[in-house]
Amino acid sequence: MDILKKIFGKNSIHLKVVRMFYNNNGYFNNITGLANTLNVSHVTVRKVINDLVDAGILREMTIGKSMVIKANDESPYLKALFDFLGAVQSIRESKSIEDIIERRAKETSFGRMGAGM
């Protein structure tokens, strides 16, 4: 299975998990906590975590008696994925700013036209 299929999978749960770690630097949780947060079954989360661990995006580690999942900060795939998500977010934010500027320009132009009447 190629790396992108392991990361994004056949459903959006993979992406939701990745975004949780992307949006919360230093975030970690166990399988049960992730399942509750995502409102999906423990089995579903386990499959997604296995894929993302196999892809090198996440890693499992033991803290006390608990097994937790966290981002694999040493992975070049994680860095590339987070850079990609950041680029997509930046494009989306830039597009939103352009839309606001364009809308305000139209409102200003329309207001000027109405003022001359």
C-alpha positions in Angstrom: 0.0 0.0 0.0 1.5 3.3 -0.9 2.2 5.9 1.7 -0.6 8.3 0.7 -3.2 5.6 1.0 -1.9 4.8 4.4 -2.1 8.4 5.5 -5.5 9.4 4.0 -7.1 6.0 3.9 -10.5 5.3 2.4 -12.4 7.6 4.8 -12.0 10.9 6.5 -11.1 9.4 9.9 -7.4 9.4 8.9 -7.5 13.0 8.0 -9.4 13.9 11.2 -6.8 12.2 13.3 -3.9 13.9 11.4 -5.6 17.3 11.9 -6.0 16.7 15.6 -2.2 16.3 15.9 -1.6 19.1 13.5 -3.8 21.6 15.3 -2.7 20.7 18.8 1.1 20.8 19.0 2.3 18.2 21.6 -1.1 16.5 21.6 -1.2 12.9 22.7 -4.0 10.5 23.7 -4.9 6.9 23.9 -7.1 4.8 21.6 -10.1 5.2 23.9 -9.7 8.9 24.2 -9.3 9.3 20.4 -12.4 7.1 19.8 -14.5 9.2 22.2 -13.2 12.5 20.7 -13.9 11.4 17.2 -17.2 9.6 18.1 -16.2 6.4 16.3 -15.5 2.9 17.5 -12.3 1.7 19.2 -11.7 -0.7 16.3 -12.0 2.0 13.7 -9.5 4.2 15.6 -7.1 1.3 16.1 -7.1 0.6 12.3 -6.4 4.3 11.5 -3.7 4.5 14.2 -2.1 1.3 12.8 -2.0 2.8 9.3 -0.5 6.1 10.5 2.1 4.4 12.7 3.0 2.1 9.7 3.4 5.3 7.6 5.6 6.9 10.2 3.2 9.8 10.9 2.4 8.8 14.5 4.1 6.7 17.1 2.9 4.7 20.1 4.6 5.0 23.4 4.1 3.8 26.9 3.6 6.3 29.7 3.2 4.5 33.0 0.8 1.7 32.3 -0.9 3.4 29.4 -0.2 3.2 25.7 -0.5 6.7 24.1 -0.3 7.9 20.5 1.5 11.1 19.5 3.0 12.7 16.4 6.3 11.2 15.2 8.3 14.4 15.2 11.3 12.6 13.8 9.4 11.5 10.6 10.1 13.3 7.3 6.6 12.2 6.3 5.1 14.0 9.2 7.0 17.2 8.4 6.0 17.0 4.7 2.3 16.3 5.7 2.2 19.2 8.2 3.9 21.5 5.6 1.2 20.4 3.1 -1.6 21.1 5.6 -0.1 24.4 6.4 0.1 25.3 2.8 -3.5 24.3 2.2 -4.6 26.4 5.2 -2.5 29.3 4.0 -4.1 29.2 0.6 -7.6 29.0 2.2 -6.9 31.9 4.5 -5.4 34.0 1.6 -8.5 33.2 -0.5 -10.7 34.3 2.3 -8.8 37.6 2.7 -9.0 38.2 -1.1 -12.8 37.6 -1.0 -13.2 40.1 1.9 -11.2 42.7 0.0 -13.1 42.2 -3.2 -16.4 42.3 -1.4 -15.5 45.5 0.4 -14.2 47.1 -2.8 -17.6 46.3 -4.5 -19.5 47.7 -1.5 -17.4 50.9 -1.6 -17.8 51.3 -5.3 -21.5 50.6 -5.0 -21.8 53.1 -2.1 -20.1 55.8 -4.2 -22.4 55.2 -7.1 -25.5 55.5 -4.8 -24.1 58.6 -3.2 -24.0 60.5 -6.6 -27.7 59.8 -7.2 
